[in-house]
Amino acid sequence: MAKSASIPLASEDGRARTVLQSVLWRLARLERQVRWLSQLVRDHAEDEDRLVQIVAEDRDALRRELLRKHEAKLRARKRAHAASSKVGLTN
């Protein structure tokens, strides 16, 4: 018969109890670490979502500003063109 690889539950010197307590402590510690890491991942995802939104808003603001400047240049050109056309008509 082959020996079992499991931890003996009844030991006279209490070693099995100590080993079992150690395993249970490590398991509890790993569960706490997993919960902590899960929270960190959620926080990171929320931070990333906020940053994406901020970048999108900044990009939109820059696009509107560039469009406003471009339209102002077009209006200035149109006025300059209209003014130069009028000068030619009055002479």
Protein Blocks (a to p, Z undefined) as FASTA:
>chain_A
ZZdfbdcfbdfklmmmmmmmmmmmmmmmmmmmmmmmmmmmmmmmmmmmmmmmmmmmmmmm
mmmmmmmmmmmmmmmmmmmmmmmmmmmmmZZ
